[in-house]
Amino acid sequence: MPSKRTGPFDPKKFLSKISSGKTLRFYPDGESIFTQGDDANAVFYLEEGKVKLTVLSPGGKEAVIAILNRGSFFGESCLAGQLHRTSTATSMEHPCVVRIEKKTMIRLLRENPEFEGALMAYLLSRNIRIEEDLVDQMFNSSEKRLARVLLLLARFGKKSNPEPPVTKISQETLAAMVGTTRSRISYFMNKFKKLGFIRYDDGLRVRSSLLNVVLRD
């Protein structure tokens, strides 16, 4: 009799058992995993580290659309018929990335309902995040948007050690994520520090009290 699985489904463990149609690679910081315009022929799973997703406008303006943490899927639009990448994925914090060929991914989803469910749950969760980002951009001040971005980068609300350090991230990148200028980011970061919402101790640490900025009317 097959043993019953206990605990939530683990995509990392599942993918480790796949013997063909995938590759695993460690990336140095700042290296492109794929570039906007590349052929879309694989799905990626982030085992460790972080990945930054950016888009480049026809006029050459770059925008940061997401900072992905471990356990994230990306590049999955190829499963819906996307032929070319619409964003660039860049490595952060020496990530370990699994690349699954499109045809292999389709087969795995068809043959493994639990894996399909895990991917769907992730995509639904990310859709909610995208909607929240849109509302944030439309209705909130740049100060509130920065506070929310910092809390998300610190994975506020996740099960982790208190005040985990935020990945090293430039003020230029924060400005691109928030949709404001670097000078405004510098101003608000100094303000947050003076108010005790953030501190610099072996990296940037975000305190839960920063949530007051997000909730403030």
Summary of the structure (lengths in Angstrom):
residues: 217
radius of gyration: 18.7
end to end distance: 58.0
largest distance: 63.4
contacts: 586
relative contact order: 0.13
helix: 41%
strand: 26%
